[in-house]
Amino acid sequence: MNLRSLFVLGVIAVSTAMPLTVVHMVGVYAENTVAMATLMSREAEFKRLSDLSRDTQSLPPVTASLLLSRHDLASADSLQTKLTTARTDLVAAHADVKASAQRVWGASAVGLICVALTSWGALMWATVSARRQTNNSAVTA
């Protein structure tokens, strides 16, 4: 197998892989979007519960109990349990966003390299093909 055939096979392989990298990048970007939306939702829930906790601490017990019942909570202990759970969920959501951001960087790097190699390969192929046509027409003349 000569160098030209190897080059052509390499260009075909990279060109074939490029749509697959694009599909992978779209999936990773969608996953990152879902992780960011989940994080924002968990942050809002944690803020709501911590605001409720702060409010109930500053109110008299009867009023605090009434406020908790409006939020479907039986007592201050159930609020603290929900707040602890919300904090744990928030930390997990932060970790998910960080991991998905790393996957976005990796997929973007692979996609960029694939596009660069495909563009370079197409340019080189066009250059080699043009030279070959020029050499063939010079030989026949």
LUMLUM-516721 format. One record per atom (N, C-alpha, C): x, y, z; chain; residue number from 1; atom name. Coordinates in Angstrom, 2 decimals, padded with zeros to 5 digits. Layout:
<atoms>
[atom [X,Y,Z],"A",NUM,"CA"];
...
</atoms>
This chain:
<atoms>
[atom [000.86,-001.17,000.00],"A",1,"N"];
[atom [000.00,000.00,000.00],"A",1,"CA"];
[atom [000.91,001.23,000.00],"A",1,"C"];
[atom [000.68,002.10,-000.99],"A",2,"N"];
[atom [001.53,003.29,-001.08],"A",2,"CA"];
[atom [001.01,004.40,-000.18],"A",2,"C"];
[atom [001.77,005.45,-000.10],"A",3,"N"];
[atom [001.47,006.56,000.81],"A",3,"CA"];
[atom [000.17,007.27,000.41],"A",3,"C"];
[atom [-000.07,007.40,-000.89],"A",4,"N"];
[atom [-001.28,008.08,-001.35],"A",4,"CA"];
[atom [-002.52,007.30,-000.94],"A",4,"C"];
[atom [-002.51,005.98,-001.09],"A",5,"N"];
[atom [-003.66,005.16,-000.69],"A",5,"CA"];
[atom [-003.89,005.25,000.81],"A",5,"C"];
[atom [-002.82,005.25,001.57],"A",6,"N"];
[atom [-002.94,005.37,003.02],"A",6,"CA"];
[atom [-003.53,006.73,003.40],"A",6,"C"];
[atom [-003.09,007.76,002.71],"A",7,"N"];
[atom [-003.62,009.10,002.95],"A",7,"CA"];
[atom [-005.11,009.17,002.64],"A",7,"C"];
[atom [-005.51,008.60,001.50],"A",8,"N"];
[atom [-006.91,008.61,001.10],"A",8,"CA"];
[atom [-007.75,007.84,002.12],"A",8,"C"];
[atom [-007.27,006.70,002.59],"A",9,"N"];
[atom [-007.99,005.94,003.60],"A",9,"CA"];
[atom [-008.12,006.73,004.90],"A",9,"C"];
[atom [-007.07,007.43,005.28],"A",10,"N"];
[atom [-007.11,008.26,006.49],"A",10,"CA"];
[atom [-008.14,009.38,006.36],"A",10,"C"];
[atom [-008.17,010.03,005.21],"A",11,"N"];
[atom [-009.13,011.11,004.98],"A",11,"CA"];
[atom [-010.56,010.57,005.01],"A",11,"C"];
[atom [-010.77,009.41,004.41],"A",12,"N"];
[atom [-012.10,008.80,004.41],"A",12,"CA"];
[atom [-012.52,008.43,005.83],"A",12,"C"];
[atom [-011.58,007.88,006.62],"A",13,"N"];
[atom [-011.90,007.50,008.00],"A",13,"CA"];
[atom [-012.27,008.71,008.85],"A",13,"C"];
[atom [-011.50,009.78,008.72],"A",14,"N"];
[atom [-011.78,010.99,009.51],"A",14,"CA"];
[atom [-013.08,011.62,009.04],"A",14,"C"];
[atom [-013.32,011.65,007.74],"A",15,"N"];
[atom [-014.56,012.22,007.21],"A",15,"CA"];
[atom [-015.78,011.41,007.65],"A",15,"C"];
[atom [-015.61,010.11,007.77],"A",16,"N"];
[atom [-016.70,009.26,008.24],"A",16,"CA"];
[atom [-016.95,009.48,009.73],"A",16,"C"];
[atom [-015.90,009.72,010.48],"A",17,"N"];
[atom [-016.04,009.91,011.92],"A",17,"CA"];
[atom [-016.63,011.27,012.28],"A",17,"C"];
[atom [-016.51,012.24,011.39],"A",18,"N"];
[atom [-016.95,013.59,011.72],"A",18,"CA"];
[atom [-018.44,013.66,012.06],"A",18,"C"];
[atom [-019.36,013.08,011.29],"A",19,"N"];
[atom [-020.77,013.14,011.70],"A",19,"CA"];
[atom [-021.01,012.46,013.05],"A",19,"C"];
[atom [-020.26,011.41,013.33],"A",20,"N"];
[atom [-020.43,010.73,014.62],"A",20,"CA"];
[atom [-019.99,011.63,015.77],"A",20,"C"];
[atom [-018.92,012.39,015.56],"A",21,"N"];
[atom [-018.48,013.31,016.62],"A",21,"CA"];
[atom [-019.49,014.43,016.81],"A",21,"C"];
[atom [-020.12,014.86,015.73],"A",22,"N"];
[atom [-021.15,015.90,015.84],"A",22,"CA"];
[atom [-022.35,015.38,016.63],"A",22,"C"];
[atom [-022.77,014.15,016.33],"A",23,"N"];
[atom [-023.88,013.56,017.08],"A",23,"CA"];
[atom [-023.52,013.42,018.55],"A",23,"C"];
[atom [-022.29,012.99,018.83],"A",24,"N"];
[atom [-021.84,012.87,020.22],"A",24,"CA"];
[atom [-021.82,014.24,020.90],"A",24,"C"];
[atom [-021.34,015.26,020.19],"A",25,"N"];
[atom [-021.29,016.60,020.78],"A",25,"CA"];
[atom [-022.69,017.11,021.10],"A",25,"C"];
[atom [-023.65,016.87,020.22],"A",26,"N"];
[atom [-025.02,017.30,020.47],"A",26,"CA"];
[atom [-025.57,016.61,021.72],"A",26,"C"];
[atom [-025.29,015.33,021.86],"A",27,"N"];
[atom [-025.73,014.60,023.04],"A",27,"CA"];
[atom [-025.10,015.14,024.32],"A",27,"C"];
[atom [-023.81,015.46,024.26],"A",28,"N"];
[atom [-023.12,015.98,025.43],"A",28,"CA"];
[atom [-023.64,017.37,025.78],"A",28,"C"];
[atom [-023.88,018.21,024.77],"A",29,"N"];
[atom [-024.43,019.54,025.04],"A",29,"CA"];
[atom [-025.83,019.44,025.63],"A",29,"C"];
[atom [-026.64,018.51,025.15],"A",30,"N"];
[atom [-027.98,018.32,025.71],"A",30,"CA"];
[atom [-027.89,017.84,027.16],"A",30,"C"];
[atom [-026.97,016.93,027.42],"A",31,"N"];
[atom [-026.77,016.44,028.80],"A",31,"CA"];
[atom [-026.33,017.57,029.72],"A",31,"C"];
[atom [-025.46,018.44,029.22],"A",32,"N"];
[atom [-025.00,019.57,030.02],"A",32,"CA"];
[atom [-026.16,020.54,030.29],"A",32,"C"];
[atom [-027.02,020.75,029.30],"A",33,"N"];
[atom [-028.18,021.63,029.48],"A",33,"CA"];
[atom [-029.12,021.08,030.54],"A",33,"C"];
[atom [-029.35,019.77,030.51],"A",34,"N"];
[atom [-030.21,019.15,031.52],"A",34,"CA"];
[atom [-029.58,019.27,032.91],"A",34,"C"];
[atom [-028.27,019.07,032.99],"A",35,"N"];
[atom [-027.58,019.19,034.28],"A",35,"CA"];
[atom [-027.67,020.62,034.82],"A",35,"C"];
[atom [-027.52,021.61,033.94],"A",36,"N"];
[atom [-027.63,023.01,034.38],"A",36,"CA"];
[atom [-029.05,023.34,034.84],"A",36,"C"];
[atom [-030.04,022.83,034.12],"A",37,"N"];
[atom [-031.43,023.08,034.52],"A",37,"CA"];
[atom [-031.74,022.41,035.86],"A",37,"C"];
[atom [-031.22,021.21,036.04],"A",38,"N"];
[atom [-031.41,020.51,037.32],"A",38,"CA"];
[atom [-030.75,021.29,038.45],"A",38,"C"];
[atom [-029.56,021.80,038.20],"A",39,"N"];
[atom [-028.86,022.59,039.22],"A",39,"CA"];
[atom [-029.67,023.83,039.59],"A",39,"C"];
[atom [-030.18,024.51,038.60],"A",40,"N"];
[atom [-030.96,025.72,038.88],"A",40,"CA"];
[atom [-032.21,025.38,039.69],"A",40,"C"];
[atom [-032.85,024.27,039.35],"A",41,"N"];
[atom [-034.04,023.83,040.09],"A",41,"CA"];
[atom [-033.69,023.48,041.54],"A",41,"C"];
[atom [-032.59,022.77,041.73],"A",42,"N"];
[atom [-032.17,022.40,043.08],"A",42,"CA"];
[atom [-031.76,023.62,043.89],"A",42,"C"];
[atom [-031.11,024.60,043.25],"A",43,"N"];
[atom [-030.74,025.83,043.94],"A",43,"CA"];
[atom [-031.98,026.59,044.40],"A",43,"C"];
[atom [-032.98,026.65,043.52],"A",44,"N"];
[atom [-034.22,027.35,043.88],"A",44,"CA"];
[atom [-034.92,026.66,045.04],"A",44,"C"];
[atom [-034.96,025.32,045.02],"A",45,"N"];
[atom [-035.59,024.57,046.11],"A",45,"CA"];
[atom [-034.84,024.78,047.43],"A",45,"C"];
[atom [-033.51,024.74,047.37],"A",46,"N"];
[atom [-032.71,024.94,048.59],"A",46,"CA"];
[atom [-032.92,026.36,049.13],"A",46,"C"];
[atom [-032.94,027.34,048.25],"A",47,"N"];
[atom [-033.16,028.73,048.69],"A",47,"CA"];
[atom [-034.55,028.88,049.32],"A",47,"C"];
[atom [-035.55,028.27,048.69],"A",48,"N"];
[atom [-036.92,028.36,049.23],"A",48,"CA"];
[atom [-036.98,027.75,050.63],"A",48,"C"];
[atom [-036.37,026.58,050.79],"A",49,"N"];
[atom [-036.42,025.92,052.10],"A",49,"CA"];
[atom [-035.59,026.67,053.15],"A",49,"C"];
[atom [-034.46,027.21,052.76],"A",50,"N"];
[atom [-033.67,027.96,053.74],"A",50,"CA"];
[atom [-034.34,029.27,054.13],"A",50,"C"];
[atom [-035.02,029.91,053.16],"A",51,"N"];
[atom [-035.80,031.11,053.50],"A",51,"CA"];
[atom [-036.95,030.76,054.44],"A",51,"C"];
[atom [-037.61,029.63,054.18],"A",52,"N"];
[atom [-038.70,029.18,055.05],"A",52,"CA"];
[atom [-038.18,028.87,056.46],"A",52,"C"];
[atom [-037.02,028.26,056.53],"A",53,"N"];
[atom [-036.43,027.95,057.83],"A",53,"CA"];
[atom [-036.12,029.23,058.60],"A",53,"C"];
[atom [-035.54,030.20,057.91],"A",54,"N"];
[atom [-035.22,031.48,058.54],"A",54,"CA"];
[atom [-036.50,032.19,059.01],"A",54,"C"];
[atom [-037.54,032.13,058.18],"A",55,"N"];
[atom [-038.81,032.77,058.54],"A",55,"CA"];
[atom [-039.44,032.10,059.76],"A",55,"C"];
[atom [-039.43,030.78,059.80],"A",56,"N"];
[atom [-040.07,030.08,060.92],"A",56,"CA"];
[atom [-039.32,030.30,062.23],"A",56,"C"];
[atom [-038.03,030.53,062.16],"A",57,"N"];
[atom [-037.25,030.76,063.38],"A",57,"CA"];
[atom [-037.55,032.13,063.98],"A",57,"C"];
[atom [-037.94,033.07,063.12],"A",58,"N"];
[atom [-038.21,034.42,063.63],"A",58,"CA"];
[atom [-039.67,034.63,064.04],"A",58,"C"];
[atom [-040.52,033.63,063.81],"A",59,"N"];
[atom [-041.95,033.77,064.14],"A",59,"CA"];
[atom [-042.29,033.04,065.44],"A",59,"C"];
[atom [-043.38,033.43,066.06],"A",60,"N"];
[atom [-043.86,032.67,067.23],"A",60,"CA"];
[atom [-044.24,031.25,066.81],"A",60,"C"];
[atom [-044.20,030.29,067.74],"A",61,"N"];
[atom [-044.44,028.88,067.39],"A",61,"CA"];
[atom [-045.77,028.61,066.70],"A",61,"C"];
[atom [-046.83,029.28,067.10],"A",62,"N"];
[atom [-048.14,029.03,066.49],"A",62,"CA"];
[atom [-048.14,029.50,065.03],"A",62,"C"];
[atom [-047.60,030.67,064.79],"A",63,"N"];
[atom [-047.55,031.21,063.43],"A",63,"CA"];
[atom [-046.59,030.38,062.57],"A",63,"C"];
[atom [-045.48,029.96,063.15],"A",64,"N"];
[atom [-044.52,029.13,062.42],"A",64,"CA"];
[atom [-045.15,027.80,062.02],"A",64,"C"];
[atom [-045.93,027.22,062.93],"A",65,"N"];
[atom [-046.61,025.96,062.63],"A",65,"CA"];
[atom [-047.61,026.13,061.49],"A",65,"C"];
[atom [-048.31,027.24,061.50],"A",66,"N"];
[atom [-049.26,027.53,060.42],"A",66,"CA"];
[atom [-048.54,027.70,059.08],"A",66,"C"];
[atom [-047.42,028.40,059.12],"A",67,"N"];
[atom [-046.63,028.60,057.91],"A",67,"CA"];
[atom [-046.08,027.27,057.37],"A",67,"C"];
[atom [-045.62,026.43,058.27],"A",68,"N"];
[atom [-045.12,025.12,057.85],"A",68,"CA"];
[atom [-046.23,024.26,057.25],"A",68,"C"];
[atom [-047.41,024.34,057.81],"A",69,"N"];
[atom [-048.52,023.54,057.29],"A",69,"CA"];
[atom [-048.92,023.98,055.88],"A",69,"C"];
[atom [-048.74,025.25,055.57],"A",70,"N"];
[atom [-049.02,025.73,054.21],"A",70,"CA"];
[atom [-048.05,025.13,053.19],"A",70,"C"];
[atom [-046.90,024.74,053.66],"A",71,"N"];
[atom [-045.88,024.13,052.79],"A",71,"CA"];
[atom [-045.84,022.61,052.92],"A",71,"C"];
[atom [-046.91,022.04,053.46],"A",72,"N"];
[atom [-047.03,020.58,053.63],"A",72,"CA"];
[atom [-045.92,020.00,054.51],"A",72,"C"];
[atom [-045.56,020.72,055.54],"A",73,"N"];
[atom [-044.56,020.25,056.49],"A",73,"CA"];
[atom [-045.21,020.15,057.87],"A",73,"C"];
[atom [-044.93,019.07,058.57],"A",74,"N"];
[atom [-045.57,018.84,059.86],"A",74,"CA"];
[atom [-044.90,019.61,060.99],"A",74,"C"];
[atom [-043.58,019.73,060.92],"A",75,"N"];
[atom [-042.86,020.39,062.03],"A",75,"CA"];
[atom [-041.55,020.98,061.52],"A",75,"C"];
[atom [-040.86,021.64,062.44],"A",76,"N"];
[atom [-039.56,022.21,062.10],"A",76,"CA"];
[atom [-038.54,021.10,061.82],"A",76,"C"];
[atom [-038.72,019.94,062.46],"A",77,"N"];
[atom [-037.82,018.80,062.20],"A",77,"CA"];
[atom [-037.98,018.31,060.76],"A",77,"C"];
[atom [-039.20,018.24,060.27],"A",78,"N"];
[atom [-039.40,017.80,058.88],"A",78,"CA"];
[atom [-038.82,018.83,057.90],"A",78,"C"];
[atom [-038.89,020.11,058.28],"A",79,"N"];
[atom [-038.27,021.14,057.45],"A",79,"CA"];
[atom [-036.76,020.96,057.42],"A",79,"C"];
[atom [-036.16,020.69,058.57],"A",80,"N"];
[atom [-034.71,020.48,058.61],"A",80,"CA"];
[atom [-034.30,019.24,057.82],"A",80,"C"];
[atom [-035.13,018.21,057.88],"A",81,"N"];
[atom [-034.85,017.01,057.09],"A",81,"CA"];
[atom [-034.89,017.32,055.60],"A",81,"C"];
[atom [-035.91,018.06,055.18],"A",82,"N"];
[atom [-036.01,018.45,053.77],"A",82,"CA"];
[atom [-034.86,019.36,053.37],"A",82,"C"];
[atom [-034.46,020.24,054.26],"A",83,"N"];
[atom [-033.35,021.16,053.99],"A",83,"CA"];
[atom [-032.04,020.39,053.82],"A",83,"C"];
[atom [-031.83,019.39,054.66],"A",84,"N"];
[atom [-030.63,018.55,054.56],"A",84,"CA"];
[atom [-030.64,017.77,053.24],"A",84,"C"];
[atom [-031.79,017.24,052.90],"A",85,"N"];
[atom [-031.92,016.51,051.63],"A",85,"CA"];
[atom [-031.68,017.44,050.44],"A",85,"C"];
[atom [-032.22,018.64,050.51],"A",86,"N"];
[atom [-032.03,019.62,049.44],"A",86,"CA"];
[atom [-030.56,020.01,049.31],"A",86,"C"];
[atom [-029.87,020.13,050.43],"A",87,"N"];
[atom [-028.44,020.46,050.40],"A",87,"CA"];
[atom [-027.65,019.33,049.74],"A",87,"C"];
[atom [-027.98,018.09,050.08],"A",88,"N"];
[atom [-027.31,016.93,049.48],"A",88,"CA"];
[atom [-027.58,016.88,047.97],"A",88,"C"];
[atom [-028.83,017.12,047.58],"A",89,"N"];
[atom [-029.18,017.14,046.15],"A",89,"CA"];
[atom [-028.45,018.26,045.41],"A",89,"C"];
[atom [-028.29,019.39,046.07],"A",90,"N"];
[atom [-027.59,020.52,045.47],"A",90,"CA"];
[atom [-026.12,020.19,045.23],"A",90,"C"];
[atom [-025.49,019.56,046.20],"A",91,"N"];
[atom [-024.08,019.16,046.04],"A",91,"CA"];
[atom [-023.94,018.16,044.90],"A",91,"C"];
[atom [-024.87,017.20,044.82],"A",92,"N"];
[atom [-024.84,016.22,043.73],"A",92,"CA"];
[atom [-025.05,016.90,042.38],"A",92,"C"];
[atom [-025.93,017.88,042.31],"A",93,"N"];
[atom [-026.18,018.59,041.06],"A",93,"CA"];
[atom [-024.95,019.38,040.63],"A",93,"C"];
[atom [-024.25,019.99,041.61],"A",94,"N"];
[atom [-023.00,020.69,041.29],"A",94,"CA"];
[atom [-021.98,019.71,040.69],"A",94,"C"];
[atom [-021.87,018.53,041.27],"A",95,"N"];
[atom [-020.93,017.53,040.76],"A",95,"CA"];
[atom [-021.32,017.09,039.35],"A",95,"C"];
[atom [-022.63,016.93,039.10],"A",96,"N"];
[atom [-023.09,016.55,037.76],"A",96,"CA"];
[atom [-022.76,017.63,036.74],"A",96,"C"];
[atom [-022.94,018.89,037.10],"A",97,"N"];
[atom [-022.64,019.98,036.18],"A",97,"CA"];
[atom [-021.14,020.02,035.89],"A",97,"C"];
[atom [-020.33,019.83,036.91],"A",98,"N"];
[atom [-018.88,019.84,036.71],"A",98,"CA"];
[atom [-018.45,018.70,035.78],"A",98,"C"];
[atom [-018.99,017.52,036.00],"A",99,"N"];
[atom [-018.65,016.37,035.16],"A",99,"CA"];
[atom [-019.13,016.57,033.72],"A",99,"C"];
[atom [-020.34,017.11,033.56],"A",100,"N"];
[atom [-020.84,017.32,032.20],"A",100,"CA"];
[atom [-020.06,018.43,031.49],"A",100,"C"];
[atom [-019.59,019.42,032.23],"A",101,"N"];
[atom [-018.77,020.47,031.62],"A",101,"CA"];
[atom [-017.45,019.89,031.12],"A",101,"C"];
[atom [-016.87,018.97,031.87],"A",102,"N"];
[atom [-015.64,018.32,031.41],"A",102,"CA"];
[atom [-015.91,017.49,030.15],"A",102,"C"];
[atom [-017.06,016.83,030.09],"A",103,"N"];
[atom [-017.40,016.06,028.89],"A",103,"CA"];
[atom [-017.63,016.99,027.70],"A",103,"C"];
[atom [-018.19,018.17,027.95],"A",104,"N"];
[atom [-018.38,019.14,026.86],"A",104,"CA"];
[atom [-017.02,019.56,026.30],"A",104,"C"];
[atom [-016.08,019.86,027.18],"A",105,"N"];
[atom [-014.74,020.25,026.71],"A",105,"CA"];
[atom [-014.11,019.13,025.91],"A",105,"C"];
[atom [-014.21,017.90,026.40],"A",106,"N"];
[atom [-013.61,016.77,025.68],"A",106,"CA"];
[atom [-014.25,016.55,024.32],"A",106,"C"];
[atom [-015.58,016.57,024.27],"A",107,"N"];
[atom [-016.28,016.37,023.00],"A",107,"CA"];
[atom [-016.00,017.51,022.03],"A",107,"C"];
[atom [-015.90,018.72,022.55],"A",108,"N"];
[atom [-015.60,019.87,021.68],"A",108,"CA"];
[atom [-014.20,019.76,021.11],"A",108,"C"];
[atom [-013.25,019.32,021.93],"A",109,"N"];
[atom [-011.88,019.17,021.45],"A",109,"CA"];
[atom [-011.80,018.10,020.36],"A",109,"C"];
[atom [-012.45,016.98,020.59],"A",110,"N"];
[atom [-012.44,015.91,019.58],"A",110,"CA"];
[atom [-013.12,016.39,018.30],"A",110,"C"];
[atom [-014.24,017.08,018.43],"A",111,"N"];
[atom [-014.94,017.61,017.25],"A",111,"CA"];
[atom [-014.09,018.61,016.49],"A",111,"C"];
[atom [-013.41,019.50,017.21],"A",112,"N"];
[atom [-012.56,020.50,016.56],"A",112,"CA"];
[atom [-011.40,019.83,015.83],"A",112,"C"];
[atom [-010.79,018.85,016.46],"A",113,"N"];
[atom [-009.69,018.14,015.82],"A",113,"CA"];
[atom [-010.18,017.41,014.58],"A",113,"C"];
[atom [-011.34,016.79,014.67],"A",114,"N"];
[atom [-011.91,016.06,013.53],"A",114,"CA"];
[atom [-012.22,017.02,012.37],"A",114,"C"];
[atom [-012.79,018.18,012.67],"A",115,"N"];
[atom [-013.08,019.16,011.62],"A",115,"CA"];
[atom [-011.78,019.67,011.00],"A",115,"C"];
[atom [-010.78,019.93,011.82],"A",116,"N"];
[atom [-009.50,020.41,011.30],"A",116,"CA"];
[atom [-008.85,019.36,010.40],"A",116,"C"];
[atom [-008.86,018.11,010.84],"A",117,"N"];
[atom [-008.27,017.05,010.03],"A",117,"CA"];
[atom [-009.03,016.84,008.72],"A",117,"C"];
[atom [-010.35,016.91,008.78],"A",118,"N"];
[atom [-011.15,016.75,007.57],"A",118,"CA"];
[atom [-010.88,017.90,006.59],"A",118,"C"];
[atom [-010.83,019.11,007.10],"A",119,"N"];
[atom [-010.55,020.27,006.24],"A",119,"CA"];
[atom [-009.15,020.17,005.63],"A",119,"C"];
[atom [-008.19,019.81,006.47],"A",120,"N"];
[atom [-006.83,019.66,005.97],"A",120,"CA"];
[atom [-006.76,018.54,004.93],"A",120,"C"];
[atom [-007.43,017.43,005.21],"A",121,"N"];
[atom [-007.44,016.31,004.27],"A",121,"CA"];
[atom [-008.08,016.68,002.95],"A",121,"C"];
[atom [-009.19,017.40,003.00],"A",122,"N"];
[atom [-009.86,017.82,001.76],"A",122,"CA"];
[atom [-008.98,018.76,000.96],"A",122,"C"];
[atom [-008.31,019.67,001.63],"A",123,"N"];
[atom [-007.40,020.60,000.96],"A",123,"CA"];
[atom [-006.23,019.85,000.32],"A",123,"C"];
[atom [-005.66,018.93,001.06],"A",124,"N"];
[atom [-004.53,018.16,000.53],"A",124,"CA"];
[atom [-004.98,017.27,-000.63],"A",124,"C"];
[atom [-006.14,016.67,-000.50],"A",125,"N"];
[atom [-006.66,015.81,-001.56],"A",125,"CA"];
[atom [-006.90,016.64,-002.83],"A",125,"C"];
[atom [-007.48,017.82,-002.67],"A",126,"N"];
[atom [-007.72,018.69,-003.82],"A",126,"CA"];
[atom [-006.40,019.12,-004.46],"A",126,"C"];
[atom [-005.39,019.39,-003.65],"A",127,"N"];
[atom [-004.09,019.80,-004.16],"A",127,"CA"];
[atom [-003.43,018.65,-004.91],"A",127,"C"];
[atom [-003.44,017.46,-004.34],"A",128,"N"];
[atom [-002.83,016.29,-004.98],"A",128,"CA"];
[atom [-003.59,015.94,-006.24],"A",128,"C"];
[atom [-004.90,016.00,-006.20],"A",129,"N"];
[atom [-005.72,015.68,-007.36],"A",129,"CA"];
[atom [-005.46,016.68,-008.49],"A",129,"C"];
[atom [-005.33,017.94,-008.18],"A",130,"N"];
[atom [-005.07,018.97,-009.19],"A",130,"CA"];
[atom [-003.69,018.76,-009.81],"A",130,"C"];
[atom [-002.70,018.40,-009.03],"A",131,"N"];
[atom [-001.35,018.13,-009.55],"A",131,"CA"];
[atom [-001.37,016.93,-010.49],"A",131,"C"];
[atom [-002.11,015.90,-010.06],"A",132,"N"];
[atom [-002.17,014.68,-010.87],"A",132,"CA"];
[atom [-002.82,014.99,-012.22],"A",132,"C"];
[atom [-003.89,015.80,-012.23],"A",133,"N"];
[atom [-004.55,016.16,-013.47],"A",133,"CA"];
[atom [-003.63,017.00,-014.35],"A",133,"C"];
[atom [-002.87,017.89,-013.76],"A",134,"N"];
[atom [-001.93,018.72,-014.51],"A",134,"CA"];
[atom [-000.83,017.85,-015.10],"A",134,"C"];
[atom [-000.31,016.92,-014.31],"A",135,"N"];
[atom [000.75,016.02,-014.80],"A",135,"CA"];
[atom [000.21,015.10,-015.89],"A",135,"C"];
[atom [-001.01,014.61,-015.77],"A",136,"N"];
[atom [-001.59,013.74,-016.79],"A",136,"CA"];
[atom [-001.83,014.49,-018.09],"A",136,"C"];
[atom [-002.29,015.75,-018.01],"A",137,"N"];
[atom [-002.53,016.52,-019.23],"A",137,"CA"];
[atom [-001.21,016.91,-019.90],"A",137,"C"];
[atom [-000.16,017.11,-019.12],"A",138,"N"];
[atom [001.15,017.44,-019.69],"A",138,"CA"];
[atom [001.74,016.23,-020.38],"A",138,"C"];
[atom [001.51,015.04,-019.86],"A",139,"N"];
[atom [002.04,013.81,-020.46],"A",139,"CA"];
[atom [001.31,013.52,-021.77],"A",139,"C"];
[atom [000.02,013.77,-021.84],"A",140,"N"];
[atom [-000.74,013.46,-023.05],"A",140,"CA"];
[atom [-000.50,014.49,-024.16],"A",140,"C"];
[atom [-000.05,015.67,-023.82],"A",141,"N"];
[atom [000.15,016.72,-024.83],"A",141,"CA"];
[atom [001.41,016.58,-025.59],"A",141,"C"];
</atoms>
